[in-house]
Amino acid sequence: MSQVVQENSTSFVDRRDTGTGHAPPVRERRQFADSHDGLSPEARELARAIDAYKAVHRRRFITYEEMHSVILSLGYQK
């Protein structure tokens, strides 16, 4: 015998909806560290480039291929 469960529509609150039609602000996400403090200028440049890539492409983590493309975009070559 199956039971029918009635949902109470007032018990669920969708906290994602801000009522403004816009998505809530997203805090910055970093794959490698919480801060760029203590990095050399070159490493800081790479970290910022990777963060920018992730923001543009809406990615939380990147692959090695994507990291390689970011490095090449900075002008590095083997």
C-alpha positions as CSV (number, residue, x, y, z in Angstrom):
1,M,0.0,0.0,0.0
2,S,1.5,3.3,-1.0
3,Q,1.1,6.5,1.0
4,V,0.5,9.8,-0.7
5,V,2.6,12.6,0.9
6,Q,1.2,16.1,0.4
7,E,3.7,18.8,0.1
8,N,3.2,22.0,2.1
9,S,4.2,24.7,-0.4
10,T,4.8,27.2,2.4
11,S,7.5,25.0,4.1
12,F,10.0,25.4,1.2
13,V,11.8,28.6,0.8
14,D,14.0,29.1,-2.3
15,R,16.9,31.2,-0.9
16,R,18.5,31.4,-4.3
17,D,15.8,33.8,-5.5
18,T,16.7,37.3,-4.5
19,G,13.5,38.8,-6.0
20,T,15.5,41.2,-8.2
21,G,15.8,38.9,-11.2
22,H,19.6,38.9,-10.8
23,A,21.7,36.1,-9.5
24,P,23.2,36.8,-6.0
25,P,26.8,37.9,-6.0
26,V,29.3,35.1,-6.2
27,R,32.3,35.2,-4.0
28,E,35.7,34.6,-5.6
29,R,36.7,31.0,-5.8
30,R,40.3,29.9,-6.1
31,Q,41.6,26.5,-7.0
32,F,45.1,26.7,-5.4
33,A,45.0,29.0,-2.4
34,D,42.9,31.5,-0.6
35,S,45.4,34.3,-1.1
36,H,48.1,35.5,-3.5
37,D,50.1,36.9,-0.7
38,G,53.7,35.6,-0.5
39,L,53.9,34.8,-4.2
40,S,56.6,36.1,-6.4
41,P,55.5,38.7,-8.9
42,E,55.6,36.1,-11.7
43,A,53.5,33.6,-9.7
44,R,51.1,36.3,-8.8
45,E,50.6,37.2,-12.4
46,L,49.9,33.6,-13.3
47,A,47.5,33.2,-10.4
48,R,45.6,36.3,-11.4
49,A,45.5,35.1,-15.0
50,I,44.1,31.7,-13.9
51,D,41.5,33.4,-11.7
52,A,40.5,35.6,-14.6
53,Y,40.2,32.6,-16.9
54,K,38.0,30.8,-14.4
55,A,35.8,33.9,-13.9
56,V,35.3,34.4,-17.6
57,H,34.6,30.7,-18.3
58,R,32.6,30.2,-15.0
59,R,34.8,27.4,-13.9
60,R,35.7,26.5,-10.4
61,F,38.6,24.2,-11.3
62,I,40.6,24.1,-14.6
63,T,42.3,21.3,-16.4
64,Y,46.0,21.1,-17.2
65,E,45.2,21.9,-20.8
66,E,43.4,25.1,-19.7
67,M,46.2,26.0,-17.4
68,H,48.7,25.5,-20.3
69,S,46.6,27.8,-22.5
70,V,46.6,30.5,-19.8
71,I,50.4,30.1,-19.5
72,L,50.8,30.5,-23.2
73,S,48.5,33.5,-23.3
74,L,51.0,35.2,-20.9
75,G,53.7,34.8,-23.5
76,Y,55.6,31.9,-21.9
77,Q,57.2,29.3,-24.2
78,K,59.3,26.3,-23.6
